[in-house]
């Protein structure tokens, strides 16, 4: 039943209640049948579940298998368990880091729960009772007054100038004047923000008083629907997660294929299937697996993202989901709520019309119930706060106005009259101020002020006033008018019919929730970065259009659409036409989710910003949800991937820049690590085909964890390139190996492998005096040293994908530190006796050491030459 479309008597009948409320017995019965007025809590994920979830990655599974095999081999051959310890350390560190960074409780539903009032005033057994809000049932009659939180959804059955703040639920910036009368026609629905005869859980009464009969509790409320949408909203993977997942699968299949081939090839070539030969052959395959898997990749990406999180927090962007850091870097669409995000969520007088501005401000402030506190902050209903602030800015603080003109009577605001009146005692006598809708005020005026004189209100003056009103309204301003009336002595009665006549028109004020000063520039910057800003609001269409035009979001009014119009468009049609719209007005929470999903179906990486409860489902559905830290509700913050600590839309621009820098650096680390691993795989592969061992699994693990990981982490600290915010967002379909990165990984892997093999043969030549394909202890040591040093030197090549490292203006001190540390640690395992014994290295001469360094260093000039050729080819394409 659409309670807002029904008369209150029909509603009471439908819920089997009456204006006196339920009996306690009936309430207890309904509570037992239907349950508490509470929202369902989200399922908790244990730390163990999160830890096990980190072990599902195919590469991690292969590493675990390698650890098991290494353990059996060590036990069989009575060798040490060094390989097993190192492998398991890598796996555990990765999993613990993942749990630590990703772990967050699902607090969204709990926050929704806390928004409900703890107790409420209810009519039970014909008397007013205070009951727990969770014990309210359908059919209860609740009493509401200013300051009360609405505990459940209800149809208003009694109203005394009641206004309810619903911005967190509907997105409307102005409290709603409530009414009793039914809405709409039979069969015609009414948007959530227009249901003026309803009160909803999670909203707050800011003015007046009233009664409502409860029509829905718990998960059946509008708040409950939002809670349900939050739990059902899919938490999609970020582009980086998708790409790394794909990479993981490709590497896993590749590793399995290569290992199987080498295992079979070696067995066939040996012609011996004895246990010892099979085991040795299997260990060769394990070596390949260890070489092929970039053990440090997951950890490096996690740490690089963590560093990005720290940098973003310094720019007031708090990241709640680690892998979402880079998503804004490829965002193409930012869907933003209007109230509190693009605007200040503070009604402000921006235009006024009248003969005497000081009198206009004084009259507006006195004829309001808002007050000015000790910090000169206005408190009360937002519209009236705007009027009090208007007076304060004119040098007329309300406390002083009240001293000079105390209120002695009033006719409170009524939604039918659309006005209120207050009577004051002043040094000049008794004066009345009446404020309200311009048309209604004009009907009651006979004179107006002009040049400080009271003049008859003729047609010309009326037309001038109406034109002023029209001009303000056309700019989506909320217009109020005020008039006055003087008395020789105080009125004996203060009924509206007695007071509100024979008035003198004073003037008009035009108010709006103004835009944030920094947002306009931020949107311009977003446009230069190829990002489209979309406004989604529960406010009226005209207001939304006016704000969007000021911000440069809207080019023409055809790009604006309402929630009602959106209901008439199918999902398929919306997906086709979504690009035509920039402003969505009068929307409901489900509309926001539809809009976000339509953009995502088109393949656009979509961000959604907002601060209200009504934004939570769409924030969770978006590729990245952005909540407001100051004005945002707990619900919004808890489902958001990123929270703006300063509620500043411009902070998003900084986050975009940081996201792009992070993604660039992650690509550099991936290129570096995969190129390094390819060189290891090719070296092992070549040596196996030729019948000798070039490196042991423990050597490869050391290189992957020390020589590769430290420089890779340092590459994550590279500063952003100069044109980073002038590029178009990268496509969500763009692979990690796009723009030639895959080719670079292959040729650089081949290059380092070739240098490693050359070093092996040089070592064998120095050790044996001959050039031949044979096993060599010195060759293994030199190969290890050369491979390690080559990767350290090569990390400097990775500072720029195509640019020369000799033309980079800034220095990466982290990379220098990582390189030096890696060089020292590499030499330690060769020259410290007990470490050399553990790693099975031979002591090499200074000549062999110098040869290794020189061969490794050649990677820099070779890559520089290739980059120069690539730049020349791109320039002449």
Buried (B, 14 or more C-beta within 10 A) or exposed (E): EBBBBBBBEBBBEBBEBBEEBBEEEBBBEBBEEEEBBBBBBBEEEEEEEBBEBBBEBBBBBBBBBBBEBBBEBBEEEEEEBBBBBBBBBBBEBBBEBBBEBBEEEBBBBBBBBEBBBEBBBBBBEEEEBEBBBBBBBBBBBBBBEBEBBBBBBBBBBBBBBBBBBBBBBBBBBBBBBBBBEBBBEEEEBBBBBBBBBBBBBBBBBBBBBBBBBBBBBBBBBBBBBBBBBBBEBEEBBBBBBBBBEEBBEEBBEEBBEBBEBBBEBBBEEBEEEEEEBBBBBBBBBBBBBBBBBBBBBBBBBBBBBBBBBEBBEEBBBBBBBBBBBBBBBBBBBBBBBBBBBBBBBBBBBBBBBBBBEEBBBBBBBBBBBBBBEEEEEBEBBBBBBBBBBBBBEBEBBBEEBBEEBEBBBBBBBBBEBBBBBBBBBEEEEBBBBBBBBBEBBBEBBBBBBBEEEBBEBEEEBBEBBEEBBEBBBEBBBBBBBBBBBEEEEBBEEBEBEEBBEEBBBBBBBBBBBBBBEBBBBBBBBBEEBBBBBBBBBBBBBBBBBBBBBBBBBBEEEEBBBBBBBBBEBEEEEBBEEBBEBBBBBBBBBBBBBBBBBBBBBBEBBBBBBBBBBBBBBBBBBBBBBBBBBEBBBBBBBBBBBBBBBBBBBBBBBBBBBBBBBBBBBBBBBBBBBBBBBBBBBBBBBBBBEEEBBBBBBBBBBBBBBBBBBBBBBBBBBBBBBEEBBEEEBBBBEEEBBEEEBBEBBBBBBBBBBBBBBBBBBBBBBBBEEEEEEBEBBBBBBBBBBBBBBBBBBBBBBBBBBEEBBEEBEEEBEBBEEBBEBBBEBBBEBBEEEEBBEEBEBBEBEEEBBEBBBEBBBBBBEBBBEBBEEBEEEEEEE
